[in-house]
């Protein structure tokens, strides 16, 4: 997944808010972390203000279940 696509998908999750969207955002960030690393995850968290929306803090590691 490109960072541009991840940004687009996370923007949709952020606009909708809610618990299900929080889980969706976690999965997207896990994919970004796997493909692009922690700095890319931290950048997306800051750009989309995911800390105030979902409580995701820069430096948090995200992993897909399984």
Order of alpha helices (4+ residues) and beta strands (2+ residues): alpha-alpha-alpha-alpha
